[in-house]
Amino acid sequence: MSRKIITKLISIFLLVATLVTMTAGCSKSKYSVEHPKVQIEMEDGGIMVLELYPEYAPKTVDNFINLVENGFYDGLTFHRIIKGFMIQGGAPNSDSPDVKAIKGEFASNGFSKNTLKHTRGVISMARTPDKDSATSQFFIMHGDAPSLDGDYAAFGKLIEGEDVLDKIADTPVDPNPYMSGELSLPKEEVKIKKATVLEK
């Protein structure tokens, strides 16, 4: 093979490599870390740290991080607690301009790349029967619930603070008038002191 052909082949290879690198750069996550991390500090000092997965639910992760950075969750409560199932929080105290409905990133809503399962410690978005109605309310799984897979936008997982999750799940509850008498209304306030983005 002549030197001219070898040189031409090397030039083509370098061009292709450059294009591949540029394409990869364009599709890269907007975050500087692969998995952003958020800390939830409870009023009683308990700490939970969540690792978020934009590869499964990018808009859901963006929405959650924006709300955390705006201080939206500070002072709110876990208002629905079902031991062995989940703890739910993030209901606004009043109408907030920060709260906007987002597309439901899960399989039954035509979003097939979210394959994250609802296992213990996974965080997911609450919603109404409208599949694109998630806003600010989220829930953290206390047990496994495969029946939720593909129908709710799971977007991260608890990596620190399982003891805090268990403590919250142990909160005594009353029948919940908003949920057809379901036993899930905390008898005592379970308040989030502050939510903070640790890495993004």
N, C-alpha and C positions, 0 to 999 in steps of 0.2 A: 504494500500500500504506500502510495507516494506521500511525501511530507505535506503537500498541498491539501490532499484529501483528509489527512489526519488533523491538520489545522482547522479545516472546515468543520469536521465532526466535533472537535473540541469547542468551536465557536457555537455550534448548534446546541451542544449539551449545556454550555454556560447560559445561553439564552433561555432554554427551557427551565433550568434550575432557578433563574432569576424570576421568571413568570410564576413558577410554583410558589416561591417564597412570597412574592407580592400578593398572590391570591390568598395564601394562608394568612397573611397579615391583615387583609381586608375582612376576613371572616372571624378574626380573633375577638374574644370577649372584650367588652369595654372596660372590664375590671383588670386591675394590675395583678390580682391573684386569681388562681383558678376557681377557688371557692371562698367567696366573701364570708365573714364571720360577724355575728351579731350577739351581743350580750344583753340578757334581760336580768336586771337587778330588782329583786322584790323588796317591798317595804320592810320585811323582817330581816333583810340582809342576805337572803338566799340568792345564788347566782346560777343562771343557766346560760350556756353558750351554744349557739346554733351555727352550723355550717350550711351555707346555702348553695344550691346547685343550678346555676343559670343554664347549664346544658339541658336540663329537663324542662324548665319553665322560666324563660328569660324575662318576660314581661311581669310575671308574678314576683320574681326576685327584685326587679327594678322598683316595682310599686312598694314592696315591703321596705327596702332600703331607703327610699325617698321618705316614707312615713316615719321611719326611725330617725333619720337625720333631721326631720322637721320637729322632733320632739312629740309627735302625735301620741305615742303610747304611754308617755310619762304620766303617771297618776291614774291610768285606767286599770281595770280589774279583770281577773278571770271570773266571768260572770256565769259560766255554765260548766259544771264539773261532774263527770261520770267516771267513778273509779273503775279501772280495768278497761276503759274505752278511750276517753280523751279529756283534756282541759281546754276550754275555749275562752279567748279574750279578744280585746281590741275593739269593742263596741264604743263608738264615740259618745261623749257626754251630750253633745248637741251637733247640729249640722256643722260640717267643717269643709272649707274649700279644698282641703288636702285630699278628701275622700272622693275618688272617682271609680266608677265600675270599670273592670278590666276584662279582657277576653279570658274565658275559662280554658286554661291550657291542660287539657286532659283528653283521653282517647274518645269518649262518647261525644265530645264536642268537636271532633275532627282534628285533634292535635295528637298525633300518634307517637311523637318522640318522647312524651312524658311517660316513662315506664316505671317511675319510682313507686314502690309499694308502701301502703299504709301500715307500717310495722312500728313497734314501740319506739318512741323518740322522734318520729318523723313529724315535721311541721307541714300543714296544709291549709288551704284557704276555705273558710266557710262561705256559703252562698245560699240564695233562695232557690226555688225550683228553676228559675231562669239561669241557664248555664253561663251567662256572661254577666252575672250580678255580684261577683266578689268585689269587695272594696277594701276594708281594713281588718275585718274579723278573721282570725286565724285559730287553728287548734293544733295542739301537740298531742300525739298519740300516747296514751298510757298503756295500751295493749295493742295487739295486732287486729286489724279490721280489713280483711281482704275484700269485703263487700263494697268498700269505698274506692278500691283501685279502679282507675279509669274514669271515675265520675267526679273526682275532686282534684284540684291542682296541688299535689304534694310538691314541695320545692326546697326541702332541706332536712337536716337531721340534728338532733341534740348530740353534742359531743362532750359536754361537761354539765353536771348538775342533775343526774338521774335521781339523786336523793331529794332534790328540791321538787322535781316532778312528782315523786312519790308523796312528798309531804302535802303538796297542793291537792293531789288526788284523794288524800285522806281527809280533806276538809268535810265536816258534816254538812249534809244538804237537806233541803226541804223540797216538796213538790214544786215544780216550776209552772207557774200559771201561763207562761208564754209558750210552753212546749207540751200542751195537753197533759198536764199533771206529772210529767216526767220528773223523777227524783234527781235534780241537778242544780237547784238554786242554792248557792252557798249560804249557810247560816251566819257566816262571818265574812267580812270583806277580805278579799285576797288581792292586794294591790301591787301593781308594778310601780316601783319607784322611778326607774329610768331604764330606757333601752338605748344601747350605744352600738354603733358600727365599729368593730375592732379592726377589721381589715376589709378592703375592697379593691 
